[in-house]
Amino acid sequence: METVYEAAGGSEGMLRLARAWHERVMADEVVSHAFHGEVEPDHIERLAAYWAEALGGPEGYTGVYGDEAYVERRHSGNGEHDEMNRRAIERFDEAMTDTGLTDPKLRQVLHDYFAWATFTTMYRHNTADIADDLTIPRWSWDGLQT
């Protein structure tokens, strides 16, 4: 059985999805606030590599950029922002459409992953709660892998 990563188009599919999501986010007056005008020049490539690893692809993020603790610390400690999270998920769903991801099962799995990651791992309120030895959570057709 192919992985979610493979079904979404592999590394090129992840790159297309990351690019489409990033474009939509930057055009959203609420979600773009998360970037505070500071976007890494390789943000799209980093994001694509992270999603690829999380969705069953190669370990291209941890092999080049860092570990899960780094990712979570970078995104945490900014207080409550449920509206921003909700809108980021809406932009993700739109990005799936933009990139031609139309299979209902694949869209649901990707949506569930992104919503889970947004509300569970990406935006903790206290960075002191983040352990040093975290690995990127893996997501499959059945959800979070343990």
Secondary structure, DSSP 8 states (H G I E B T S, - for coil): ---HHHHTTHHHHHHHHHHHHHHHHHH-TTGGGGGTT---TTHHHHHHHHHHHHTTS-STTTTTT--HHHHHHHH-SS---HHHHHHHHHHHHHHHHHTT---HHHHHHHHHHHHHIIIIIS--S-GGGS-TT-----EETTEE--
